[in-house]
Amino acid sequence: VEALAARDAADAARSVEQALVIDTTAEAAAPAAAAASPVLREPGEMAGRYVERLFAAAIERAFPGLAWPDPAVMRCANDKFGDYQCNAPMAIFKALKQRANGAAPGSPRAVGQRIADHVPANEGFLGDVTVAPAGFVNAKVAGAVLSRQVLDIAASKVANPPDAKAAFGGRRKVLVDFSSPNIAKEMHVGHLRSTIIGDTIARVLEFCGHDVLRVNHVGDWGTQFGMLIKHLEEAYPDFLENPPNITDLTLFYKAAKKRFDDDADFKESARRTVVALQAGDPSCRAVWNILCDVSRREFDKVYRRLDVELDEFGESYYNDMIPGTIDVLERAGLVDVSSGAACVTLDGHSYPLIVRKSDGGYGYDSTDMAALRHRLFDLECDWLVYVTDLGQAEHFHMCFEAGAKAGWIDAARHVLKHVGFGVVQGDDGKRFKTRSGDTVRLVDLLDAAVDRMAASLRDRVAEGKCPLDEAEVQTAASIIGYGAVKYFDLHQHPETNYKFSYDKMLSTSGNTAVYLLFAHARLASILRKARDDKGVDLPSVVDAMHRNASATQNRGNGTTSATPADLAQHPKERGLAFELTQFPAVIVAVATEFLPSRLCDYLYKLATKFTEFVTECKVLGDDRMHERLVLCDATGIVMRAGLNLLGIKHLDRI
C-alpha cells in the first residue's frame, strides 16, 4: 500500500483536470497487480466500511490519480445480486467522458469492469465480484467468512457490540436527558415517546461501551408549586403527621388549578407561597417534598412496567447554578437587557433566550443554560442527547448555539443532539385522549395492552393452539403487551406523528413486536425439539465446529476460505447468515444517528429472513440439521440482544 501511495504521489499532486486523463496502461495491470497488494481489514472494522475501503482502493488503482471522493457503496437492495454494491461507475464515466478528451472507457459498464478487475486482494473476504449492465459493481462476502462469523456468535453466546475505538474513536461519556414528567401531574401518553426512545438510545450507547448518565429532568420547580402547596396545606391540614395518599395526581392538580383561577385570595396566597418556597421556607419545603415523593411513586409505576431506569435531577437541582451561569454569559458579552429582562439574542431566531426575567425570576431558559454548562464542565460529558417533543427543538438548538458562542463547546469533542418526536394521535388524527377528552394516563394505556393480549392468549388456549397455563398467560401477556406498545412507537421515525392502535400493535403479522416474539418462540421450539426429540447436544456441536474452523484458519495461508462448516450453502441460509453479521453496523448507526427505528427495521428483517429460511430449509432430520441448528441458535442470540436493547423481554414459548 505504501509503495502504491508513493507511486501515485505525483498524480495526486496534479490538478483535477490533469488527473482525469486516463492512464491507458491501467487495464493491462489489472488483477495480478491488485492481488499483489492486499488491503487488510483493520481490527474492529465494520464489514461495510471495509468494503468501502476495498472499492476506494480499486477505483484509485483502476484510474490512478483520479482521487474520486466517494466509492458510493451500499447494501444491495436485492440480495440475489450481491451483498454490497458500488454505485460510483456511472458518475465516474460521466466525469471522464466530459474531461478526458476521448480517452474515457466506452460505457459505465466498462468503468465498472475496470473497478472490479482492480479490487485488491482481501484475504478471501469477498467472493464473487460482478458488474451489472448499468455499470454497478456487486460484491458478495465469501460464504466461508459468513460461516465463521455465525459460528463465532454461536460459540460465544453473545452478539458482540461494535469496537468502540473503531466505531467512535473511543469510549465517550454521554448524558441522555429523557422522560422528564412534571411533579404533581400524571404521566400521560405524551411521556411514552420520550421515555422509551430515550431508554433505547441509552441502552444502545451502554451496549457500545460508553459511560451513560440517564437523567430524568423532572419539572419540580416553578410558579405552579405555590398553588399546589397551598392546596395541600388546606385540603390535608395534618399532612405532616398523616401524609395523604394522592393516587390521582390529575384530580389533585385540577382542583388546585380551579381554586387558583376562581379564588383571588387563594391566588395571592399561592404567589406568596412561591416566594417562600424559593427563599427556602422549611414548611413550604416539607410540603414540596411530599408532593415530589407522591409523584415519584406514581412515576415508578410506569417505569417498572416499561423496565426503565433513570436518575432524577430535576429543575430545582440547577437553581443555585443559574446566577453563576448568567455571570459567565455576561462576561462573554452575550447578554443584553430588553424591557428589564436579561436576554441572549441569537441570529436566525425571532425571539431571544431569557436567562433572567424582568422581575428577577428564572424560567426554562435559565435552567437549561445552567444545566448545559454543568453537564459540559462539571460532569465533563462528551455527548449530550435531549429527547423531547419537536415543539421544543428550537429552544434546545438556541441553548446549544448560545453555549457555542460562549466558548463552552469543543466541536472536535462534543456532540449536542436534540432528538425530537411527533404526536401520538387517536383515530381522528388529533392528540390521543379518552372519550371524555381527558389525557390518557400512561399506566392505563399500558395495562390495557396487557389485558387485550391476555384475552387473545386465553382464546388460543381454548382453541388448543397455545400450551400455556394461566400464570404463563399472564407473564406472556405482560411481556407481549408492554413490548408491543414500545415497539409500535420505536419502529416509527421519531419525528413522525402516528395513530395509536391496539389492533395494529398486537397483530401477529407485519412489523410488530408480536411477530418478532413469535419468530423467536418458533426458533426456541426448534432448538428444544432438536434436544428432546433428536438428541442433539447443540453446545457440543457448536464447539466442535468452532474448533475445527479455528484449526483450519490457523493452518496454511491463514485465511478462512477453507472453513469446513458451511453454514451458507442454501440461498436462504446465506441470506440469514449475512443478516446476522450486520448487527454491529446497525448498532453503530443507532448510536450515531440516535434512531431506534433502525434497530426495529433490522430485527424485522432478521425475523423475516429467519422465517424464509425455516420455510424453505428443513431443519430437524435433514442432512444439514447441525448446520441449520447453529443458524437458529445464532439468530436467537442476536434477536435477544436486539430486543433487549429495545427494552423488550423475549419468550421461548407462546
C-alpha positions as CSV (number, residue, x, y, z in Angstrom):
1,V,0.0,0.0,0.0
2,E,2.9,2.4,0.9
3,A,4.6,1.6,-2.4
4,L,1.4,2.4,-4.4
5,A,0.9,5.6,-2.4
6,A,4.5,6.7,-3.3
7,R,3.9,5.7,-7.0
8,D,0.8,7.8,-7.2
9,A,2.1,10.8,-5.3
10,A,2.9,12.8,-8.5
11,D,-0.6,12.1,-9.9
12,A,-2.3,13.1,-6.7
13,A,-0.4,16.5,-6.8
14,R,-1.8,17.3,-10.3
15,S,-4.8,19.4,-10.8
16,V,-8.2,17.6,-11.1
17,E,-8.2,18.4,-14.9
18,Q,-4.9,16.6,-15.4
19,A,-5.8,13.8,-13.1
20,L,-8.8,12.9,-15.3
21,V,-6.5,12.0,-18.2
22,I,-6.7,8.2,-18.2
23,D,-3.6,6.0,-17.7
24,T,-4.0,3.8,-20.7
25,T,-1.7,1.2,-19.2
26,A,-4.1,0.6,-16.2
27,E,-6.1,-2.1,-18.0
28,A,-3.0,-4.1,-18.7
29,A,-2.0,-4.1,-15.0
30,A,-5.4,-5.4,-13.7
31,P,-6.0,-8.4,-11.3
32,A,-2.4,-9.6,-10.8
33,A,-1.2,-6.2,-9.6
34,A,-4.2,-5.9,-7.3
35,A,-3.7,-9.3,-5.8
36,A,0.0,-8.4,-5.1
37,S,-1.0,-5.5,-2.9
38,P,-3.7,-6.7,-0.4
39,V,-5.8,-4.3,1.6
40,L,-6.3,-5.9,5.0
41,R,-9.3,-5.5,7.3
42,E,-8.5,-3.4,10.4
43,P,-9.2,-4.6,13.9
44,G,-12.8,-4.0,14.8
45,E,-13.7,-2.6,11.3
46,M,-17.3,-2.9,10.2
47,A,-17.8,-5.1,7.2
48,G,-19.4,-2.3,5.2
49,R,-16.6,0.1,6.0
50,Y,-14.0,-2.5,4.9
51,V,-15.9,-3.0,1.6
52,E,-15.9,0.8,1.1
53,R,-12.1,0.9,1.5
54,L,-11.7,-2.0,-0.9
55,F,-13.7,-0.2,-3.6
56,A,-12.0,3.1,-2.9
57,A,-8.6,1.4,-3.5
58,A,-10.0,-0.4,-6.6
59,I,-11.1,3.0,-8.1
60,E,-7.7,4.6,-7.4
61,R,-5.9,1.6,-8.9
62,A,-8.2,1.5,-11.9
63,F,-7.9,5.2,-12.5
64,P,-4.6,6.4,-10.9
65,G,-4.7,10.0,-9.6
66,L,-8.5,10.4,-10.1
67,A,-8.9,10.9,-6.3
68,W,-12.6,10.0,-6.5
69,P,-14.2,11.2,-3.3
70,D,-16.8,8.5,-2.6
71,P,-17.0,4.9,-3.8
72,A,-20.8,5.1,-3.1
73,V,-21.0,1.7,-1.5
74,M,-24.3,0.5,-0.1
75,R,-26.1,-2.8,0.6
76,C,-27.7,-4.4,-2.4
77,A,-31.5,-3.8,-2.5
78,N,-31.9,-7.4,-3.8
79,D,-29.6,-9.9,-2.3
80,K,-29.7,-12.2,-5.3
81,F,-27.3,-9.7,-7.0
82,G,-24.9,-9.5,-4.1
83,D,-24.4,-8.1,-0.6
84,Y,-22.8,-4.8,-1.4
85,Q,-23.0,-2.5,-4.4
86,C,-20.5,0.1,-5.7
87,N,-22.6,2.8,-7.4
88,A,-19.7,5.1,-8.5
89,P,-19.1,3.8,-12.1
90,M,-21.9,5.9,-13.7
91,A,-20.7,9.2,-12.1
92,I,-17.1,8.3,-12.9
93,F,-18.0,7.6,-16.5
94,K,-19.7,11.0,-16.9
95,A,-16.8,12.9,-15.4
96,L,-14.3,11.1,-17.5
97,K,-16.3,11.5,-20.7
98,Q,-16.6,15.3,-20.2
99,R,-12.9,15.9,-19.4
100,A,-10.7,13.1,-20.7
101,N,-10.5,14.1,-24.4
102,G,-11.9,10.8,-25.7
103,A,-9.7,8.6,-23.6
104,A,-12.5,7.5,-21.3
105,P,-13.9,3.9,-21.2
106,G,-16.7,3.4,-23.6
107,S,-19.5,2.9,-21.1
108,P,-20.4,2.8,-17.4
109,R,-20.1,-1.0,-17.6
110,A,-16.5,-0.7,-18.8
111,V,-15.8,1.6,-15.9
112,G,-17.4,-0.9,-13.5
113,Q,-15.4,-3.8,-15.1
114,R,-12.1,-1.9,-14.6
115,I,-13.0,-1.3,-11.0
116,A,-14.0,-4.9,-10.5
117,D,-10.7,-6.0,-12.0
118,H,-8.7,-3.9,-9.6
119,V,-10.4,-4.9,-6.3
120,P,-7.5,-5.6,-4.0
121,A,-6.7,-8.9,-2.5
122,N,-8.6,-9.1,0.8
123,E,-7.7,-12.5,2.4
124,G,-10.7,-14.1,0.9
125,F,-13.2,-11.7,2.5
126,L,-15.1,-11.1,-0.8
127,G,-16.3,-13.9,-3.0
128,D,-18.0,-13.1,-6.3
129,V,-17.5,-9.6,-7.7
130,T,-19.7,-8.9,-10.8
131,V,-20.7,-6.0,-12.9
132,A,-24.3,-5.2,-13.8
133,P,-25.2,-3.9,-17.4
134,A,-25.6,-0.4,-15.9
135,G,-22.1,-0.5,-14.5
136,F,-22.9,-1.1,-10.8
137,V,-20.3,-3.4,-9.2
138,N,-21.9,-6.1,-7.0
139,A,-19.8,-8.0,-4.4
140,K,-20.6,-10.9,-2.2
141,V,-19.0,-11.7,1.1
142,A,-17.4,-15.1,0.9
143,G,-19.6,-17.9,2.3
144,A,-16.7,-19.1,4.4
145,V,-16.4,-15.7,6.1
146,L,-20.1,-15.6,6.9
147,S,-19.9,-19.2,8.3
148,R,-17.1,-18.3,10.6
149,Q,-18.8,-15.1,11.9
150,V,-22.0,-17.0,12.6
151,L,-20.0,-19.7,14.4
152,D,-18.3,-17.0,16.5
153,I,-21.8,-15.8,17.6
154,A,-23.0,-19.3,18.4
155,A,-19.8,-20.2,20.2
156,S,-19.5,-17.0,22.3
157,K,-23.3,-17.0,23.1
158,V,-23.3,-13.2,22.7
159,A,-23.9,-10.7,20.0
160,N,-20.8,-8.7,20.3
161,P,-21.0,-4.9,20.3
162,P,-19.0,-2.8,17.8
163,D,-15.5,-1.9,18.7
164,A,-15.7,1.4,20.4
165,K,-12.3,2.6,19.2
166,A,-13.0,1.8,15.6
167,A,-16.6,3.0,15.6
168,F,-16.5,6.1,17.8
169,G,-12.8,6.9,18.3
170,G,-13.0,5.6,21.8
171,R,-15.4,5.4,24.8
172,R,-17.4,8.5,25.4
173,K,-19.2,10.0,28.4
174,V,-22.8,10.5,27.3
175,L,-25.7,12.1,29.1
176,V,-29.2,11.2,27.9
177,D,-31.9,13.5,29.1
178,F,-35.3,11.9,28.7
179,S,-38.8,11.2,30.1
180,S,-39.0,14.4,32.3
181,P,-42.5,14.3,33.6
182,N,-43.9,17.1,35.8
183,I,-44.3,16.8,39.6
184,A,-47.9,16.6,40.7
185,K,-49.1,15.6,37.2
186,E,-49.8,12.1,35.9
187,M,-47.5,10.7,33.2
188,H,-49.6,10.6,30.0
189,V,-49.2,9.2,26.5
190,G,-47.1,12.2,25.6
191,H,-44.4,10.9,28.0
192,L,-44.4,7.5,26.4
193,R,-42.3,8.6,23.5
194,S,-39.6,10.4,25.4
195,T,-39.3,7.6,27.9
196,I,-38.9,4.7,25.6
197,I,-36.9,6.5,22.8
198,G,-34.5,7.8,25.5
199,D,-34.3,4.4,27.2
200,T,-33.4,2.7,23.9
201,I,-30.8,5.3,23.0
202,A,-29.3,4.9,26.5
203,R,-29.3,1.1,26.2
204,V,-27.6,1.1,22.8
205,L,-24.9,3.6,24.0
206,E,-24.3,1.4,27.1
207,F,-24.0,-1.7,24.9
208,C,-21.4,0.1,22.8
209,G,-19.3,0.6,26.0
210,H,-20.0,4.3,26.6
211,D,-20.3,5.7,30.1
212,V,-24.0,6.7,30.1
213,L,-25.8,9.0,32.5
214,R,-29.6,8.6,32.4
215,V,-31.1,11.9,33.6
216,N,-34.7,12.5,34.4
217,H,-35.1,16.3,34.3
218,V,-38.4,16.4,36.1
219,G,-40.4,19.6,36.3
220,D,-40.2,20.1,40.1
221,W,-39.9,23.9,40.3
222,G,-41.9,26.9,39.2
223,T,-44.8,29.1,39.9
224,Q,-47.4,26.3,39.9
225,F,-46.0,25.0,43.2
226,G,-47.4,27.9,45.1
227,M,-51.0,26.8,44.3
228,L,-50.1,23.1,44.8
229,I,-48.5,23.6,48.2
230,K,-51.3,25.9,49.4
231,H,-54.0,23.5,48.2
232,L,-52.3,20.6,50.0
233,E,-52.0,22.6,53.2
234,E,-55.7,23.4,53.2
235,A,-57.1,20.1,51.9
236,Y,-54.9,18.0,54.2
237,P,-54.2,20.1,57.3
238,D,-52.5,17.2,59.1
239,F,-50.3,16.2,56.1
240,L,-47.1,16.2,58.1
241,E,-48.4,13.6,60.6
242,N,-50.6,11.8,58.2
243,P,-49.3,12.1,54.6
244,P,-52.1,11.9,52.1
245,N,-52.5,9.1,49.7
246,I,-52.8,11.0,46.5
247,T,-53.2,8.3,43.8
248,D,-54.8,10.5,41.2
249,L,-52.4,13.4,40.6
250,T,-54.5,14.8,37.7
251,L,-57.5,15.4,40.0
252,F,-55.3,16.9,42.6
253,Y,-53.7,19.3,40.1
254,K,-57.1,20.2,38.6
255,A,-58.6,21.0,42.0
256,A,-55.6,23.3,42.8
257,K,-55.8,25.0,39.4
258,K,-59.5,25.6,39.8
259,R,-59.1,27.3,43.1
260,F,-56.2,29.4,41.6
261,D,-58.4,30.5,38.7
262,D,-61.6,31.1,40.8
263,D,-60.4,32.5,44.1
264,A,-58.4,35.7,44.1
265,D,-57.4,35.4,47.7
266,F,-56.1,31.9,47.1
267,K,-54.2,33.1,44.0
268,E,-52.5,35.8,46.0
269,S,-51.7,33.4,48.8
270,A,-50.3,30.9,46.3
271,R,-48.0,33.6,44.9
272,R,-46.6,34.4,48.4
273,T,-46.1,30.7,48.9
274,V,-43.9,30.5,45.8
275,V,-41.7,33.3,47.1
276,A,-41.4,31.5,50.5
277,L,-40.5,28.2,48.7
278,Q,-37.8,29.8,46.7
279,A,-36.5,31.5,49.8
280,G,-36.1,28.1,51.5
281,D,-39.0,28.3,53.9
282,P,-38.9,24.9,55.9
283,S,-42.7,24.4,55.9
284,C,-43.0,25.0,52.2
285,R,-40.1,22.7,51.5
286,A,-41.7,20.0,53.6
287,V,-44.9,20.2,51.5
288,W,-42.9,20.3,48.3
289,N,-41.0,17.2,49.3
290,I,-44.3,15.4,49.9
291,L,-45.6,16.3,46.5
292,C,-42.3,15.1,44.9
293,D,-42.5,11.8,46.8
294,V,-46.1,11.2,45.9
295,S,-45.3,11.9,42.2
296,R,-42.2,9.7,42.2
297,R,-44.3,6.7,43.4
298,E,-46.7,7.3,40.5
299,F,-43.9,7.7,38.0
300,D,-42.3,4.5,39.3
301,K,-45.4,2.5,38.4
302,V,-44.8,3.4,34.8
303,Y,-41.1,2.9,34.9
304,R,-41.5,-0.6,36.4
305,R,-43.9,-1.6,33.6
306,L,-41.5,-0.3,31.0
307,D,-38.4,-1.6,32.7
308,V,-36.8,1.9,32.6
309,E,-34.1,3.2,35.0
310,L,-33.3,6.9,35.5
311,D,-31.6,9.2,37.9
312,E,-33.6,12.2,38.9
313,F,-32.1,15.6,38.5
314,G,-35.0,18.0,38.4
315,E,-35.1,21.7,37.6
316,S,-34.6,22.5,41.3
317,Y,-31.2,20.9,41.2
318,Y,-29.8,23.7,39.0
319,N,-31.2,26.7,40.9
320,D,-28.0,27.6,42.7
321,M,-26.1,27.3,39.4
322,I,-28.2,29.9,37.5
323,P,-26.6,33.1,38.8
324,G,-23.1,31.9,38.1
325,T,-24.1,30.8,34.6
326,I,-25.6,34.2,33.8
327,D,-22.4,35.9,35.0
328,V,-20.4,33.7,32.6
329,L,-22.7,34.7,29.7
330,E,-22.5,38.4,30.6
331,R,-18.7,38.2,30.8
332,A,-18.8,36.6,27.3
333,G,-20.7,39.7,26.1
334,L,-23.8,37.6,25.2
335,V,-26.4,39.2,27.5
336,D,-28.3,42.3,26.7
337,V,-31.3,43.8,28.6
338,S,-34.7,44.2,27.0
339,S,-37.7,45.5,28.9
340,G,-35.8,44.7,32.1
341,A,-35.1,41.1,31.2
342,A,-31.6,39.7,30.6
343,C,-31.6,38.1,27.2
344,V,-29.3,36.2,24.8
345,T,-30.1,37.2,21.3
346,L,-29.1,34.7,18.5
347,D,-29.1,35.2,14.8
348,G,-31.8,33.4,12.9
349,H,-34.3,33.3,15.7
350,S,-37.3,35.5,16.2
351,Y,-37.0,35.6,20.0
352,P,-34.2,35.5,22.5
353,L,-33.3,33.2,25.4
354,I,-34.5,35.0,28.5
355,V,-31.9,34.0,31.2
356,R,-33.4,36.3,33.8
357,K,-36.9,37.7,33.8
358,S,-37.7,41.3,34.4
359,D,-38.9,40.5,37.9
360,G,-35.6,38.8,38.7
361,G,-37.0,35.3,38.4
362,Y,-35.8,32.4,36.3
363,G,-37.5,30.2,33.8
364,Y,-36.8,27.3,31.5
365,D,-34.1,29.2,29.5
366,S,-32.2,29.9,32.7
367,T,-32.4,26.4,34.0
368,D,-31.4,24.7,30.7
369,M,-28.4,27.0,30.2
370,A,-27.2,26.2,33.8
371,A,-27.8,22.5,33.1
372,L,-25.9,22.7,29.8
373,R,-22.9,24.4,31.5
374,H,-23.0,21.9,34.4
375,R,-23.1,18.9,32.1
376,L,-20.2,20.1,29.9
377,F,-17.9,21.4,32.7
378,D,-18.7,19.7,36.0
379,L,-19.8,16.3,34.6
380,E,-17.3,16.6,31.7
381,C,-19.7,14.9,29.3
382,D,-18.7,14.4,25.7
383,W,-22.1,13.9,24.2
384,L,-25.4,15.4,25.4
385,V,-28.7,13.9,24.0
386,Y,-32.0,15.5,24.8
387,V,-35.2,13.6,24.0
388,T,-38.3,15.8,24.0
389,D,-41.2,16.7,21.7
390,L,-40.5,18.5,18.4
391,G,-42.1,21.6,19.8
392,Q,-39.0,22.2,22.0
393,A,-36.5,21.7,19.2
394,E,-35.8,25.4,18.6
395,H,-35.4,26.1,22.3
396,F,-32.7,23.4,22.6
397,H,-30.9,24.5,19.4
398,M,-30.8,28.0,20.8
399,C,-29.3,26.7,24.0
400,F,-26.7,24.8,22.0
401,E,-25.9,27.9,19.9
402,A,-25.6,30.1,23.0
403,G,-23.2,27.6,24.5
404,A,-21.1,27.6,21.4
405,K,-20.9,31.4,21.3
406,A,-19.9,31.3,24.9
407,G,-17.0,29.0,24.0
408,W,-18.3,26.1,26.0
409,I,-18.4,23.6,23.1
410,D,-15.4,21.9,21.5
411,A,-16.5,20.9,18.1
412,A,-13.9,18.2,17.9
413,R,-15.1,16.6,21.1
414,H,-18.7,17.5,21.9
415,V,-21.9,16.2,20.3
416,L,-25.1,18.0,21.3
417,K,-28.2,16.4,19.9
418,H,-31.9,17.1,20.3
419,V,-34.0,14.1,19.4
420,G,-37.4,15.4,18.7
421,F,-40.6,13.3,18.4
422,G,-44.0,13.8,17.0
423,V,-47.5,13.4,18.4
424,V,-49.4,10.2,19.4
425,Q,-52.8,10.6,17.7
426,G,-56.2,9.0,18.0
427,D,-58.2,7.7,15.1
428,D,-59.4,11.2,14.4
429,G,-55.8,12.4,13.8
430,K,-55.8,14.6,16.9
431,R,-53.9,14.1,20.1
432,F,-54.7,10.8,21.7
433,K,-57.3,11.3,24.5
434,T,-60.1,9.5,26.3
435,R,-63.6,9.6,25.0
436,S,-64.3,12.3,27.6
437,G,-61.5,14.4,26.2
438,D,-59.1,13.8,29.1
439,T,-55.4,13.0,28.6
440,V,-54.8,9.2,28.7
441,R,-52.9,8.0,31.8
442,L,-49.9,6.1,30.7
443,V,-50.4,3.4,33.3
444,D,-53.9,2.7,32.0
445,L,-52.8,2.7,28.4
446,L,-50.0,0.1,29.1
447,D,-52.3,-2.1,31.2
448,A,-55.0,-2.1,28.5
449,A,-52.5,-3.6,26.1
450,V,-51.7,-6.4,28.6
451,D,-55.4,-7.1,29.1
452,R,-56.1,-7.3,25.4
453,M,-53.1,-9.7,24.9
454,A,-54.2,-11.9,27.8
455,A,-57.7,-12.2,26.3
456,S,-56.2,-13.2,23.0
457,L,-53.9,-15.8,24.5
458,R,-56.8,-17.3,26.5
459,D,-58.7,-17.7,23.3
460,R,-55.7,-19.5,21.8
461,V,-55.6,-21.8,24.8
462,A,-59.3,-22.6,24.5
463,E,-58.7,-23.4,20.8
464,G,-55.9,-25.7,21.6
465,K,-53.3,-23.5,19.8
466,C,-51.5,-22.5,23.0
467,P,-50.0,-24.7,25.7
468,L,-49.7,-22.0,28.4
469,D,-51.3,-22.2,31.8
470,E,-53.0,-19.2,33.4
471,A,-49.8,-18.0,35.2
472,E,-47.8,-18.3,32.0
473,V,-50.6,-16.5,30.1
474,Q,-50.3,-13.5,32.5
475,T,-46.5,-13.5,32.2
476,A,-46.6,-13.7,28.4
477,A,-49.4,-11.1,28.1
478,S,-47.3,-8.6,30.1
479,I,-44.2,-9.2,28.0
480,I,-46.0,-9.0,24.7
481,G,-48.4,-6.2,25.7
482,Y,-45.7,-3.8,27.1
483,G,-43.4,-4.9,24.3
484,A,-46.0,-4.2,21.6
485,V,-46.6,-0.7,22.8
486,K,-42.9,0.0,22.9
487,Y,-42.2,-1.4,19.5
488,F,-45.1,0.2,17.8
489,D,-43.7,3.6,18.9
490,L,-40.0,2.8,18.4
491,H,-40.3,1.4,14.8
492,Q,-41.7,4.8,13.7
493,H,-39.3,7.6,12.8
494,P,-39.2,9.7,16.0
495,E,-40.3,12.9,14.1
496,T,-43.4,11.4,12.6
497,N,-46.9,11.5,14.2
498,Y,-48.6,8.2,14.4
499,K,-52.1,6.9,15.2
500,F,-52.3,4.7,18.3
501,S,-53.9,1.4,17.5
502,Y,-54.1,-1.7,19.8
503,D,-55.2,-3.8,16.9
504,K,-52.2,-2.9,14.8
505,M,-49.6,-3.1,17.6
506,L,-50.9,-6.5,18.8
507,S,-51.1,-8.0,15.3
508,T,-49.2,-11.3,14.8
509,S,-48.1,-10.2,11.2
510,G,-46.2,-7.3,9.9
511,N,-43.6,-5.2,11.6
512,T,-44.8,-5.7,15.2
513,A,-43.2,-6.9,18.4
514,V,-45.7,-9.8,18.4
515,Y,-44.4,-11.0,15.1
516,L,-40.8,-10.8,16.4
517,L,-41.6,-12.6,19.6
518,F,-43.5,-15.4,17.8
519,A,-40.5,-15.8,15.5
520,H,-38.2,-16.1,18.5
521,A,-40.6,-18.6,20.1
522,R,-40.5,-20.6,16.9
523,L,-36.7,-20.9,16.8
524,A,-36.7,-21.8,20.5
525,S,-39.2,-24.6,19.8
526,I,-36.9,-25.9,17.0
527,L,-34.0,-26.0,19.4
528,R,-36.0,-27.7,22.1
529,K,-37.2,-30.4,19.7
530,A,-33.7,-30.9,18.4
531,R,-32.5,-31.6,22.0
532,D,-35.5,-33.5,23.3
533,D,-36.6,-35.5,20.1
534,K,-33.4,-35.8,18.1
535,G,-30.9,-36.0,21.0
536,V,-28.8,-33.2,19.6
537,D,-26.2,-31.7,22.1
538,L,-26.0,-28.3,20.4
539,P,-23.3,-26.8,22.6
540,S,-21.0,-29.8,21.7
541,V,-21.9,-29.4,18.0
542,V,-21.1,-25.7,18.1
543,D,-17.9,-26.3,20.0
544,A,-16.7,-28.9,17.5
545,M,-17.5,-26.8,14.5
546,H,-15.8,-23.8,16.0
547,R,-12.6,-25.6,17.0
548,N,-12.5,-27.1,13.5
549,A,-12.9,-23.7,11.9
550,S,-10.2,-22.2,14.2
551,A,-7.8,-25.0,13.4
552,T,-8.4,-24.5,9.7
553,Q,-7.9,-20.8,10.0
554,N,-4.5,-21.2,11.7
555,R,-3.2,-23.6,9.0
556,G,-1.6,-22.7,5.8
557,N,-2.1,-19.2,4.5
558,G,-4.2,-18.1,7.5
559,T,-7.4,-17.5,5.5
560,T,-10.9,-18.6,6.4
561,S,-11.6,-19.8,2.8
562,A,-11.4,-23.5,3.8
563,T,-13.7,-23.4,6.8
564,P,-15.2,-26.9,6.9
565,A,-18.6,-26.0,8.4
566,D,-20.5,-24.3,5.5
567,L,-23.5,-22.5,7.1
568,A,-24.3,-20.5,3.9
569,Q,-24.8,-23.3,1.3
570,H,-28.5,-22.7,0.5
571,P,-29.5,-19.2,-0.6
572,K,-31.8,-18.8,2.4
573,E,-29.1,-20.0,4.7
574,R,-26.8,-17.4,3.2
575,G,-29.3,-14.6,3.4
576,L,-29.9,-15.3,7.1
577,A,-26.1,-15.6,7.8
578,F,-25.3,-12.3,6.1
579,E,-28.1,-10.6,8.0
580,L,-26.7,-11.8,11.3
581,T,-23.3,-10.3,10.5
582,Q,-24.9,-6.9,10.0
583,F,-25.9,-6.4,13.7
584,P,-22.8,-4.4,14.8
585,A,-23.1,-2.0,11.9
586,V,-26.8,-1.4,12.7
587,I,-25.9,-0.7,16.4
588,V,-23.3,1.9,15.2
589,A,-25.9,3.6,13.1
590,V,-28.4,3.8,16.0
591,A,-25.6,5.1,18.4
592,T,-24.5,7.8,16.0
593,E,-27.9,8.8,14.5
594,F,-29.9,8.3,17.7
595,L,-32.6,6.5,15.7
596,P,-34.1,3.4,17.4
597,S,-36.2,2.8,14.3
598,R,-33.1,1.5,12.6
599,L,-32.8,-1.4,15.1
600,C,-36.5,-2.2,14.7
601,D,-36.1,-2.4,10.9
602,Y,-33.1,-4.7,11.3
603,L,-34.9,-7.0,13.7
604,Y,-37.9,-7.2,11.5
605,K,-35.7,-8.0,8.5
606,L,-33.8,-10.6,10.5
607,A,-37.1,-12.3,11.7
608,T,-38.3,-12.3,8.1
609,K,-35.1,-13.9,6.9
610,F,-35.4,-16.5,9.6
611,T,-39.0,-17.2,8.6
612,E,-38.0,-17.6,4.9
613,F,-35.1,-19.9,6.0
614,V,-37.2,-22.3,8.1
615,T,-39.9,-22.3,5.5
616,E,-37.6,-23.4,2.6
617,C,-35.0,-25.3,4.6
618,K,-36.0,-28.3,6.6
619,V,-34.1,-28.2,9.9
620,L,-34.9,-31.2,12.1
621,G,-34.0,-34.6,10.5
622,D,-32.3,-33.0,7.5
623,D,-28.7,-34.0,6.4
624,R,-27.7,-30.4,7.2
625,M,-29.6,-30.4,10.6
626,H,-26.5,-29.4,12.6
627,E,-25.5,-26.5,10.4
628,R,-29.1,-25.2,10.4
629,L,-29.5,-25.6,14.1
630,V,-26.4,-23.4,14.5
631,L,-28.0,-20.8,12.3
632,C,-31.2,-21.0,14.5
633,D,-29.1,-20.7,17.6
634,A,-27.1,-17.6,16.4
635,T,-30.4,-16.0,15.2
636,G,-31.8,-16.4,18.7
637,I,-28.7,-14.8,20.3
638,V,-28.9,-11.8,18.0
639,M,-32.6,-11.4,18.3
640,R,-32.5,-11.5,22.1
641,A,-29.7,-8.9,22.1
642,G,-31.7,-6.6,19.8
643,L,-35.0,-7.0,21.8
644,N,-33.1,-6.2,25.0
645,L,-31.8,-3.0,23.5
646,L,-35.4,-2.0,22.8
647,G,-36.3,-2.8,26.4
648,I,-38.4,-5.9,25.3
649,K,-38.1,-9.2,27.0
650,H,-38.2,-12.4,24.9
651,L,-40.4,-15.6,25.2
652,D,-39.4,-19.1,24.4
653,R,-43.0,-20.3,24.3
654,I,-46.2,-18.6,23.2
